[in-house]
Amino acid sequence: MQIVHPDDRDHVRSEMARARKATSSYEYDFRILCGDGSVRSILDRGVVRREGGGEVTHLCGLQVDVTDLIARTVVRDPANPADTLKAVDDTDSRIGVGDVLDVLFDDAPVGLAIWDRDLRFVRINALLAEMNGLSPEAHLGKTVQELLPDVRDIEGLNAVFREILETGEAHRDVEVSGTTPAAPGEARYWREHFFPIRTDGEIVGVAATVEDVTEARHAQEQIDVLLHELNHRSKNLVALILAISRQTARHQPEDFLEVFQSRLEAMSAAQDLLIRRNEDAVSMQELIRSQLPHFAQLIGDRILLQGDPDIVVPGNAVQGLGLAFHELTTNAVKYGALSNHGGRLTIRWSERSAADMLCIEWQEHGGPVTAPPTRTGFGSSLTGAMLKSTLGAEIVADYAPEGLKWRLDLPRGCNRS
């Protein structure tokens, strides 16, 4: 009461007392004093809640600042030249409550509609009419089924209407979907709140607020897909790490920690590219460079990268190819072209559009004389069998005396991971 204008306090007290005696609803207006000294006009409108015995327990309402909707007539006051402008008494110039509610209904930031007991539109605001793709006038006197036959489960929607008319209980957060003339053939989703309209205690219709949540629904679906993909990739990643640890321990137990760590770092570098790009593909050139961090100064001199920089690797092939490049680099440092001061490495990649194929060639020159391995280790599996099984790739490794030649052909449509 402290913020109520002093001239309106008795008015508010009497209106509150009258509201307690009301059958079902109340409505009155008053003014308040703001902290900065300004005066605002408030419309208070709501319903009366009673216990089973009829005793009032709550006044549930909405207070709306309607200052800007109140018209004031300004005239000159000849008797007071120093104060040349004077407002006429508010009671003669205020917009009627009905006009205020019209403005609130029409300018609300959500769709609004009212149906009678026959479930026919009796009022709809412009926003909801626009959502439906029909004029407001076209709705009047029609049912949802007549106007929007492509809304899904109309019978279920009608059942909600009938239950509200029978019980007087509101239904909130009802999801409605379907197509409308506003966007034929495009599925849309709406979140709607339905509640009864009462006059003198009798339920005379149903009202609803409607919000188009199609974009939010699609965003949630995308999040669900990404979470599913993340779960799938995480499981694959864990399985790959376990396989790497087991195979490294079996074949290279003497330097397990060093080798295992280097392989994990290769996987991490490839994963970083996917996360940083925020896409389901990575540039081939970036992927190769990520596996040559200690030899960046040799790129362009002893290491030649030849390929279209716009060619990308699909996301499900990044980890496998990254590990393969890491193993090839490790072998080149230990036994091949990067193990001396004169060797060279050329990495080429290209696309064959006719076969929809990604082709990669790894060729070493000038290193020690190369010979085929005497046994097949895990490194050979990473550059061979594993890529064949997970990506459907064709791989040829030629241990020619002048240097290793390794070639991979990856069908774009045959990725299996």
N, C-alpha and C positions, 0 to 999 in steps of 0.2 A: 504493500500500500504506500510505502514511502516514495516510490517513483511515480505513483499516479498523480496527475495534476490536482492540486488542492481543490480546484473548482469541480472536479469530477469524482471526488472520493465518495461523497454521499450517493452519487449516481451508481458507482460501482457496487457499493454495499447493497443498495436496493435491488440492483440487477442480480447480484449473487443470491440474494434471498429469494428472488422470484425464480431463479434458475433451479433452486432446490425444490420448488413446488411444481416445476414444469413436468409435463407428462413424459416427454422423451428427449427434447432438445431445447437449446437456448441460444440466444444471439443478442449481442449488444456491442456498443463501441464506446471508447473512452480515450483520453489523452494521457501521455506519460511525459515526465521531465527527464531528459538525458543529462548525463554528467557535464556536457559542455553547455548546458543551459537551453538547448533546443527543445522544441516540443514536437512529439510524433503522435500520430493518430493510429489507434489499434482497433482492429475488428476481432472480437472474441466470439467464436461459434463452436458449439459442440453438442454432446449428447449426455444424458443423465443415466447413471448406472445405479440400480437399486438391488437390495437384498431380496430374498424370496418374500419377506414380509412387507416389502414396499419401502423400506427405509433407504434413503439416498446414501450411497457409499462413495461414489466418485462423480466428478464432473470431468469428462474426457473431451478435450477440445483442442482447437488450433487457434493461435493468436497470430494475426497477419498484420504487418505494418502497411497501412493503406494511405499513408500521408500523401504520397504522390498522386493518388487517385482522387483525392478530395479537391473539388474545385472551390476556389475563393473568388468572389467578385470584388474588385478593387475600385474605389471611387475617390474622388477628391473631397476633402472636408474643408469647405470655405471658412468655417469658424476657427480653424486651426491651421494657418498657413505654414507654420513650422513643421507640422506633421501632415503633409499633403495627401498621404495615402492611408486609407483605413479599410480594413477588411470588414465586409458585411458579416453579420452573425452566421456562424457555421450552420445553424439549423435551416437556414434558407438556401444554402448553396451546396450542401454536400451531395455527392453522387449517391444514389440509393444503394442499399445493400445488394439488391439484385444485380445492379450494374457492376458493383465490385466483384461479385462472384462470377459474373460473365467474363470479366477480364481475367480473373484467376484461372477459370476453366480454359479459356481460349489460349492463354499465353503460358500454360504449364509446360515444363520441359519434358513431360512424358505424355504418352497417348492416354486420352480419357474417353470413356463411353458410358452410356446409361441405356439399359434395356427395361422394358415393361414386363409385366408378368407373363406375357405371351412370347417373351424372348425376342422382341422386335426393338431395333434401335429407336430411341426417342431423342438421343443427343449424342454427338461425337465431336471431338475437337479437331482442328485442322491437321494437327500432327499425326494423329492416328489415322485419319482419312488418307493422308499422304502415304503412310506406311502401307495401307491397303491398296493404294493406287486408284481410289475412287473419290469423287467429290463428297463432301459432307452430306449434301442433299440426297445423293443416291442411296445413302444408308438408311434414311428415315423410313420407318415402317417395314423394314426388311429384317430377316433373321440372318445370322451368320452363315447358316447353311445355304440360304438363297444367294447371298452375295459372294461368299468365299468357299465354294464347294471343294477346293483343293486343300483346305486346312485339314490336317490329319486328326482323326478321332473326334469328329464333330459330335458324335453321340456321347462320348465321354465328357466333352465340354458342356453339352446340354445337361448332362447329369449333374455337373457341378452347379449350374444355374438353378436347377430344380431343388437341389439340396439346400442351397442358400435361401431360396424362397420358402422352403418348408421349415428350416431350423433357425434361420436368422444368423447362422454362424459363417464368419468370413473364411475364405480359402486364399491362402497366401502362397507365393512362390510356385504358381502353377506354370509349367512349361508347355507352351503351345508351339507347334511348328507346321510348316506347309509352304505352299506357294500362293502368291497373290498377284493381281493384275499389275502391281507396282514392279514386279520382277518375275515375269512368267518363266517357269522352268527352273528357277533358282530357289532352293530350299532356304527358308528363313526360320529363325527361332526367336520367340518372344517370352519374356518373363512377365506374368500377369498376377495381379492381386485383385480378387473379387470380394465384394462386401455388399450387404443389403442396404437398401434405401427404405427408410421408415417415414411415414406421415401419421402423426397422432397414434404412434405405437403399432401401426399396421405396416407390414412389409409390402411395398408397392412396386418394387423393382430391384434391379441389380446394377451396380456400378463397378467399373474396373479401371485400374491403371495399367498401362501397357508399355513395356520397354523392349526395344529391339536389341537382342543380345547375340545376334548372329556372329558378329566379329569376335566377341568374347568366347563364344562356343567353338569357333574355328581355332582360335588361339589355344584353347584348352585341349582340343583334339591334337593340335600340333605338339603341345607339350607332352601329351600322353605318348605320341609316336616317338618323340625324342627320348623320353624316359625308357620306353621299351627298347629303343636302339641302344641307349646307354647301358641298360642292363645286359643286353645281348653282347655288346662289345666288351663289357667288363668281364663277363664270364669267359669270353674268348681270350681276353688278355691274361686272366689268371691261369687259364689252361696252358697258354703259351709260355708264361713264366715258369710254371711247374715243369713243363717239358724241357725248357732250356736248362733249368737247374739240374734235372735228373741227367740229361744227356751230357752236360758239361762236367758233372761230377764223375760220370762213367768214363768219358774219353779224356778229360784233362784234369784229373784230381790233384795233380801237383801244383797247378796254378789256378785252381777253381775260382778263388775270390776275384782275381784280376780279370779273368775271362768273363765270368758271370756278370761282374759289374759293368764291363764294357758293352756287353750285349744289352743289359738293361738300359744303359745310357743311350744306345742306338734306338731302342724302342721309345724311350722318353722323348728323344729329339723328333722322331716321326710323329708322336702324339702331340707334341707342342705345335707342330705345323697345323694339324687339324683344328686344334683349339684356337690358335691365333687367327687363322683364316675364317673360322666360324662357318665353314662350308663343308660339303661332303666330297671335296676334291682338293688336291694339292698340286701345285706346279711341279712338274718332273725335275726341273732345274733346282728348285728349292729343296726337294727331297734328297737329291744327290748331294748337294752342298751340305745338308744337315749331317751327312754321314762322313764328311771329309773335314771336320772342324780343325784338325791339327795339320792339315795340308793346304789351307786356304791360300798360302803364299805361293804354292806351286801351280795353282789353277791359272791357266793361260800360258804357262811355260812348259812344265813337264806333264801337267794334267790338262787335257783338252776336253771341253764340254761342247758337243755339237748337236744342236737340236732346237726346234721351235720353242721359245720360252713360254708360249701360250698353251702348249700341250700339258694336260693335267692327268694325274693319277686318281682313279676313283677311290673314295674313302676306305672301302673295305680291302683295298690292295696296298694301302700305304704302309701298314705295319710289316707285312711280309716282304715287300720290296725294300723297305728300309733296312730290315735285318739282312737281306741278301746283299745289299750294297756294303753294309758293315763287314760282313764276312769276306766279301771279295777284297775290300780294302785291307783288312787284317792280313789276308793271305799275300796280297801284293807287297805289304810291308815286310812280312817275314821271309817270303820266298820269291817274290816276283819283281815287277818293274820298280817298285818303290823301296826295294831292299838295297839298292846301290845308288850311285850319284849320276848314272847316265840313263836309267830307264825312263820310259814314258808310258802314260796311260791315256787312252782315248775312250770316251764314253759318248755314244751316239744314241739318239732316240728319234723316232718318227712315227707317223700314222699312215697306215695304208687304208684309205677311205673305202676302196672297193671291198676289202675283206673286213672292214671295221676292226682293225687290229692295231694294237700299240706294240711297237717293236723297239727293243733296247739291245745295244751291242756294247760289250765291254772288251776292249782289246789292249793287251800289254805288249810293249816292245822294249828291247834293250836290257832286259833283266837277265838273271842267270838262266841257263838252259832249263827249260820246263820239261817235266815228266809227269805222266798221270800218277795220281796218288796210289799208294800201295794198299790203302784201306779207305773205306767210306766212313767218315766221321760225321758228327752232327753239323759241322760247317757245310759239308757237302749236301746234307739233307736240307739245310736252310736255303741253299742256292739251287736246289733241284727238286727232290721229291715233294717237299712241303709246298712249294709254289705250284707244282703240278696238281696236287690234291686239293688245295684250298682255292686256287684261282683258275684252274683249268688251263694253265699256261703250257706252252710247248717250249722246252729248254734244250739247248745244245751246248755242251762244254767241250772245247777242243784244246787239249794240252799240247799244242805245237811247240817244238823246241824254241822258236823265237819269242814265244810268249803266249799266255792264256788268251783264248778267244771264247767268250761266253755270250750266248744270244738267247733272248727271251721274246716270245711272241704271245701277247696277252689279248685274247678275244674280248672286246668291250662288253659283249652280252653274256659272257660265260663265267663271270665272277660268282663263286659259290659260297663265300663266307657270309 
